[in-house]
Amino acid sequence: MPNDWDFFLVPYSGDSRGLRIGLHAERSGDDVRFQFQVVGAGVKHAPYGVGGRRDELWKTTCFELFLAHPDQRGYFEVNLATSGDWNVYAFDGYREGMRRAEGVARSPLQDVRSSGDRIELRGRLQLKDFPLVGPVVLGVTAVVEYEDGTKDYWALAHKAEKPDFHVRESFTARI
């Protein structure tokens, strides 16, 4: 039986600029389906294309999932761009041992749609590819570049003195 969750992000700056950013996730066993949704104007984003595995997606608008087993130091970072570009990294601990997670060979991103003041990214994760078994703690984040070139950092929780998505205490959701 699948379990559903809805998560809503908050901007580090405290100024949402009229945006709402959320994630809907559904887990059934090792299968996690997700949908990011941005509602509001002013977000700079690339049109959806073929996409590929690319580094440094966080330099512009990028949606991220951080996944970990609650009892382990290591974690994974999933980066998704509206262009269709993606990447998945594995870490041994807080910002330690960063490397591509080669077990994830295909993009988790399945579809990107944008029209007017709405952007949606849909995808699917297979937790066995990470590998993660049992409960999973989740950090849900977004780097938002606005059309005026400024950026803000959105997350479920901001547990550091500056925007830092890798702080484990910010992985506040459980799926």
LOVO-496459 format. One line per 8 residues: their letters; for each residue y negated, z negated, x negated of N, C-alpha, C. Coordinates in pm, whole numbers. Each point is the difference from the previous one (the first is absolute). Last residue first. Layout:
A	Y:Z:X:Y:Z:X:Y:Z:X ~ ...
This chain:
IRATFSER	-920:-493:-1020:72:96:85:148:-11:-26 ~ -511:-273:-77:146:4:-23:61:99:95 ~ -525:-113:-237:86:39:112:147:-6:-42 ~ -379:-89:-297:7:-101:104:91:36:118 ~ -167:91:-513:113:64:71:34:-94:116 ~ -325:-125:-317:-56:93:98:110:78:74 ~ 82:-306:-362:-35:-76:119:-62:88:108 ~ 104:178:-435:118:-18:85:-30:-79:128
VHFDPKEA	-317:333:-289:16:-145:13:107:-28:105 ~ -174:442:-109:125:-44:-63:24:-150:9 ~ -399:258:147:112:15:93:130:-54:-55 ~ -535:-92:-72:120:13:-83:122:0:91 ~ -584:-58:-9:110:75:63:116:19:-99 ~ -274:-435:-77:-41:140:4:114:78:66 ~ 48:-459:-37:-145:1:-3:-59:140:-2 ~ 478:-104:243:-56:-10:-134:-152:7:8
KHALAWYD	327:66:365:25:-133:-54:-51:-16:-144 ~ -18:303:484:-58:8:-134:7:-140:-61 ~ 277:289:418:-64:-121:-48:-51:26:-141 ~ 159:356:257:33:-103:98:-71:-130:-36 ~ -245:430:-179:133:-61:-14:24:-96:116 ~ -372:387:-264:47:-59:124:140:-57:-24 ~ -469:178:-277:141:-32:-17:45:-82:120 ~ -413:388:-134:32:-136:39:152:-14:-1
KTGDEYEV	-430:355:-201:139:-35:33:6:-143:50 ~ -379:453:-55:35:-139:-24:144:-26:44 ~ -223:428:60:52:-24:-134:32:-145:-31 ~ -147:225:425:-115:-21:-89:44:-35:-143 ~ 318:59:356:-63:129:-27:-122:-13:-92 ~ 385:-369:-42:-84:50:107:-68:129:-42 ~ 476:-257:-137:-122:59:-55:-77:59:117 ~ 401:-389:-47:-74:93:85:-123:47:-77
VATVGLVV	514:-239:-69:-126:26:-69:-70:103:87 ~ 393:-363:154:-60:134:-3:-124:-4:-88 ~ 496:-304:159:-133:14:-57:-50:143:13 ~ 409:-409:94:-47:126:58:-146:14:-42 ~ 476:-290:-144:-145:8:-11:-41:136:52 ~ 468:-322:63:-73:126:1:-149:-25:-17 ~ 551:-208:-52:-141:-33:20:-79:126:-27 ~ 532:-69:162:-98:67:-85:-138:-54:34
PGVLPFDK	578:-124:62:-139:-8:43:-93:67:-102 ~ 477:182:-53:-37:-122:70:-147:1:38 ~ 114:301:-400:100:-41:98:-48:-129:65 ~ -173:444:-329:-37:-127:62:101:-29:109 ~ -83:358:-460:78:-49:113:-52:-138:46 ~ -105:413:27:-93:-76:-83:65:-87:-107 ~ 204:287:360:-50:79:-112:-83:-83:-97 ~ 170:-174:416:107:7:-101:-43:82:-122
LQLRGRLE	-277:-40:394:-8:-114:-90:109:2:-107 ~ -255:397:257:138:-47:-3:5:-113:-103 ~ -423:228:309:54:-57:-124:145:-36:21 ~ -412:335:237:126:-73:11:43:-45:-138 ~ -477:194:305:103:15:-101:118:-91:24 ~ -546:198:149:130:-49:45:103:22:-109 ~ -570:-24:104:103:32:-98:130:-61:49 ~ -526:134:209:130:-64:13:93:50:-109
IRDGSSRV	-560:-26:182:94:45:-104:129:-76:21 ~ -503:114:281:132:-62:-9:83:66:-111 ~ -445:123:213:-13:-128:-68:133:-73:-15 ~ -3:521:61:-115:-81:37:-8:-127:-82 ~ 443:175:-84:-88:73:91:-112:-93:41 ~ 491:44:-322:-137:-50:11:-76:90:97 ~ 533:-137:-217:-82:69:100:-140:-59:-3 ~ 509:27:-286:-137:-48:2:-76:81:102
DQLPSRAV	553:-123:-158:-99:75:76:-137:-66:-14 ~ 400:-144:-241:58:107:81:-103:86:70 ~ 83:-359:-455:-96:54:96:61:118:74 ~ 207:-232:-366:17:-75:124:-90:55:111 ~ 206:285:-428:-118:-64:57:35:-79:125 ~ 372:61:-378:-73:84:96:-117:-77:58 ~ 297:-194:-323:-14:136:-50:-78:92:93 ~ 106:-529:-150:-64:64:115:-35:142:-44
GEARRMGE	190:-271:-318:97:-4:110:-55:61:127 ~ -260:-70:-403:75:126:4:106:3:109 ~ -472:-248:-100:127:-41:61:81:127:22 ~ -389:-85:-385:38:71:123:134:-52:49 ~ -292:-343:-274:71:126:-26:27:68:133 ~ -224:-487:-249:-21:109:95:71:127:-46 ~ -26:-493:-169:110:95:-4:-14:117:97 ~ -308:-406:117:83:9:-120:107:108:16
RYGDFAYV	-340:-200:322:-53:108:-84:78:17:-131 ~ 185:-382:256:-140:34:25:-54:97:-105 ~ 505:38:3:-76:-118:42:-144:44:18 ~ 325:325:-86:87:-113:-30:-61:-133:47 ~ -67:514:214:-59:-97:-90:98:-114:-19 ~ -32:557:191:71:-128:-6:-72:-87:-103 ~ -159:448:328:10:-68:-128:81:-128:16 ~ -120:508:256:58:-133:16:20:-56:-140
NWDGSTAL	-304:424:275:72:-54:-114:54:-138:36 ~ -275:496:209:64:-131:13:51:-47:-136 ~ -296:418:323:41:-55:-129:51:-143:20 ~ -200:264:346:146:11:-8:52:-49:-134 ~ -460:-17:172:33:134:-51:150:27:4 ~ -200:-428:101:-6:92:114:33:143:-41 ~ 214:-416:-271:-131:62:19:5:97:117 ~ 282:-458:-226:4:116:88:-142:53:20
NVEFYGRQ	345:-373:-306:-132:59:18:12:128:80 ~ 291:-485:-119:8:135:57:-142:49:23 ~ 268:-403:-307:-127:47:56:19:145:44 ~ 328:-473:-121:-23:144:3:-133:31:66 ~ 246:-449:-288:-46:59:126:-21:149:-17 ~ 206:-514:-247:-27:143:1:-44:49:137 ~ 144:-454:-80:-133:28:-56:-38:147:11 ~ 334:-277:349:1:71:-128:-141:29:-45
DPHALFLE	151:-198:431:46:-88:-108:3:68:-137 ~ -133:222:425:-77:-125:-12:38:-87:-119 ~ 24:536:-1:89:-102:55:-73:-133:-21 ~ -287:454:51:72:-87:-92:99:-86:77 ~ -420:427:21:123:-57:55:70:-84:-106 ~ -490:273:160:60:-78:-107:120:-71:60 ~ -327:453:129:93:-105:45:55:-66:-125 ~ -455:340:135:100:-59:-87:84:-105:73
FCTTKWLE	-387:453:10:63:-105:80:120:-51:-78 ~ -498:270:-116:144:-13:-23:52:-117:82 ~ -478:294:-171:67:-56:117:152:6:-17 ~ -202:19:-459:-68:42:121:76:-59:119 ~ 148:-103:-427:-138:32:-40:-83:54:116 ~ 484:-118:-6:-92:-105:44:-145:28:-43 ~ 387:263:-129:-46:34:134:-104:-99:49 ~ 265:69:-443:-141:-36:20:-55:40:137
DRRGGVGY	441:263:-152:-52:-130:-42:-146:-15:41 ~ 417:309:234:-117:-2:-86:-41:-145:-31 ~ 373:363:263:-3:-134:-63:-110:0:-105 ~ -61:326:420:99:-21:-104:-13:-140:-56 ~ -198:397:412:12:-132:-62:109:-6:-105 ~ -193:332:358:138:-11:-47:24:-137:-62 ~ -406:-23:309:56:119:-63:143:-26:-42 ~ -472:-213:289:144:-6:-26:48:134:-55
PAHKVGAG	-512:-168:-79:86:54:106:146:-2:-43 ~ -350:-369:-185:43:137:-26:84:51:117 ~ -404:-382:23:143:20:-20:32:148:-16 ~ -407:-416:97:24:122:-77:151:13:-20 ~ -278:-259:401:101:-13:-105:20:136:-67 ~ -292:-104:394:-57:-24:-132:98:-15:-113 ~ 71:-127:550:-53:112:-77:-42:-45:-140 ~ 406:-188:352:-140:-14:-36:-43:113:-91
VVQFQFRV	495:-217:63:-86:46:109:-143:-32:-40 ~ 531:43:-223:-141:-30:-25:-77:56:118 ~ 546:-132:-127:-98:62:89:-139:-51:-36 ~ 566:34:-174:-136:-47:-23:-91:71:97 ~ 545:-89:19:-112:87:34:-131:-75:-30 ~ 593:-12:-94:-134:-56:1:-103:106:40 ~ 571:-168:-50:-93:106:40:-138:-62:13 ~ 486:-133:-251:-131:-46:44:-85:122:31
DDGSREAH	552:-159:-101:-92:107:37:-131:-60:52 ~ 413:-236:-119:-73:40:-120:-104:107:27 ~ 135:-273:414:85:-5:-120:-83:29:-124 ~ -288:87:349:135:-5:53:94:7:-120 ~ -568:-63:122:114:-9:-91:128:-9:78 ~ -554:157:42:122:-31:74:115:2:-99 ~ -590:-13:30:126:14:-74:115:-40:89 ~ -568:132:-20:111:-34:88:127:25:-82
LGIRLGRS	-542:-92:-134:132:54:-32:96:-47:108 ~ -582:70:-72:120:-75:35:126:70:-46 ~ -588:-20:10:115:50:-75:118:-89:34 ~ -537:137:170:118:-84:25:115:65:-77 ~ -584:29:-29:138:47:-14:99:-105:49 ~ -498:-30:-45:49:53:127:142:54:-5 ~ -218:-220:-369:-69:127:27:50:65:128 ~ 113:-439:-221:99:101:41:-61:137:21
DGSYPVLF	-108:-455:-304:-69:99:84:97:112:34 ~ 112:-362:-294:-35:-62:127:-70:94:96 ~ 204:70:-456:-146:-19:9:-41:-78:124 ~ 456:129:-76:-39:-104:-94:-149:-32:14 ~ 279:187:422:-64:48:-123:-40:-117:-90 ~ 432:23:347:-140:-40:-4:-60:48:-132 ~ 455:134:348:-60:-26:-129:-146:-42:17 ~ 476:-28:313:-136:48:-4:-66:-45:-130
FDWDNPM	526:88:256:-82:-70:-99:-139:62:-1 ~ 496:-31:304:-132:61:-12:-82:-86:-93 ~ 564:86:117:-113:-81:-43:-126:84:3 ~ 572:-16:173:-131:64:-11:-105:-100:-45 ~ 578:86:-17:-109:-96:13:-131:72:-23 ~ 535:166:166:-120:6:-85:-98:-112:31 ~ 551:12:40:-117:0:83:-125:0:-88
